[in-house]
Amino acid sequence: MKTTTLLSTAFAALTSATAIPVSGTDFSNGKISLQLSIDLNQDVGALGANVADIFHFTSTHVVHAIPENVVNGTEPTGGLAGASGIFAFGINSHANMICYNITLHNFQGEFESPATTATHIHEAVVGASGPPRIAFPNPHPVGGVDALRQSIGCLQGPFLTGVMVEGKDSGEGFHVSSLETNPTAFMADCHSSLALPGAVRGQLA
């Protein structure tokens, strides 16, 4: 038997991979409506974590992404002038799950990347490029306004990016606990057709 419940909550409550924003939700008030589907016949052990653990973040990170941080290799590119982004992440390392609230301001061009999406967490220290480890859905315009874009949800491993490195996907085998162990080794970014190496970028720490 399945029970469906509607919840209105802030991003901090986004902890279940089965919770998705309701179509047509207005994000302007800082809240979202979620549709949560729970299979009451499913054995809790099959979830890979107990119920109390699923609704819990082992860490949170807020990344301020700006064009000036973007590099190609080790060469600064300047990114996409005038753009900025805030990447808010809630991590549940026990469940290998990451929830995200990504907001882009003044993004221009089309989303473009060799990966399956153009919005990522890369393994890369400050001033260097590195492979994507997680690919997030690209932010969509809020209220039909292209200058404000948002993407909200949760992803649970195994992760795939669509980028092949030495014969395997760059997300294969990645676990979100790595983001907690060494957050300075990871950055979040978004890529544009007008700024292929990256429009904006920021380190997790």
Beta strands, then each sheet from edge to edge (+ up, - down):
strand 1: 2-9
strand 2: 19-21
strand 3: 32-39
strand 4: 59-65
strand 5: 71-72
strand 6: 75-76
strand 7: 84-92
strand 8: 97-105
strand 9: 119-123
strand 10: 132-136
strand 11: 140-142
strand 12: 145-156
strand 13: 164-165
strand 14: 168-169
strand 15: 186-192
strand 16: 195-203
sheet 1: 1+ 3- 2+
sheet 2: 4+ 7- 8+ 12- 11+
sheet 3: 5+ 6-
sheet 4: 10+ 9- 15+ 16-
sheet 5: 13+ 14-
end
